[in-house]
Amino acid sequence: MHLEEMKKEIQELVLKKGFYNRIEDIPKKLLFAFIELGEASDDWKKGASEEKIAEELVDTIFYILDASRLACPSVDMDNMFKKKLEKNLQRPFQYGEGHREK
């Protein structure tokens, strides 16, 4: 399944379950994504199963794609992913890692 297909599936879920679905709810969705990242981190620290950690990471993806659906509906996230990946591949080795000892 591609990101754009996932966005449609998530939209169906949001509408079916009555979740937040307004432009004004974008900050909440991004906050919830951040919370899910924290839960994944906490689960990892506690030695939770890979499946439990993966579930929290997927929750993060859900919230991010749902926010993208409202925040930038005309952007094809599959194409954006490819563009961003290519951009990052063009960066020098350890780009942004300047805090590391050389």
Secondary structure, 3 states (H helix, E strand, C coil): CCHHHHHHHHHHHHHHHCCCCCHHHHHHHHHHHHHHHHHHHHHHHCCCCHHHHHHHHHHHHHHHHHHHHHHCCCCCHHHHHHHHHHHHHCCCCCCCCCCCCC
